[in-house]
Amino acid sequence: MNRAVLLVTLALAAPAVAEDFKTDPEAGNNVFTAVFDAKLGERITAQSSAVACDLAYDEKAGTASGACSVPLTSVKVDNEDTKTGHFQQWVTNKKSDPKECRFEAKFAAVKVGKLAPEQPASFAAQIPFTVCGRGPVDGREERVKGMALLFPPGAYGEKKTIRIRATIEGFDRDAYHIGPKYTEGWFARVQQLAKVVAEKGTVELSLFAKSQGEEKAASAK
């Protein structure tokens, strides 16, 4: 085997290296916002600044894989305790403890391209979501669109950081059985609330994921 062939063979056999990134759910700058705006009713905003994400970025392939989650108890609705309590009942259907419930998404090989400082990279992907462990009744994956921007060390803290902004339009809470008609004790109010609370809304994420170092891509999955 000549030298050139040997080098190619070794390169192909070598495992891909991924760099791990992580958000800090206690930093206050990793934000989840969901807005449900009913034409004949209320404009409701649910927000949390406790988004936890772990992702592995494969620079060679230009892809990102990982998972994100938002604890239900971290979500405030219109900054009102009463609305927040009702929302927790609707999400859990009053069948589980809100402290054990999370909004979760897992993704694999999302193409973002090669990230370079001050060069925003757009991405779009179909990503599966679960709420309190429940997937949507129709098995759908949500269309997520967004932008990723790399900050080199020193530009946004000491570590390399990726800022991610993503949007999900037309998020259908009914598909995840989030609402009064799935919640014991709320059945009599379903018709009254039908036009007041929108079933579909827009979800936005603003995240800052900091580098945790490199490791073999196979173990980062």
Protein Blocks (a to p, Z undefined) as FASTA:
>chain_A
ZZklmmmmmmmmpccddddddddfknopaccddddddfklccdddddfkbccdddddfkn
opacddddddfklpcghhiaklmmmmmmmmnnopacfklgccddddehiaebjadehiac
dddddddddeehiacfklpacddddddddddehjnojbdcdddddddehiafklnopajk
lpghilmmmmmmmmmpcfbdcdddddddddebjcdfklmZZ
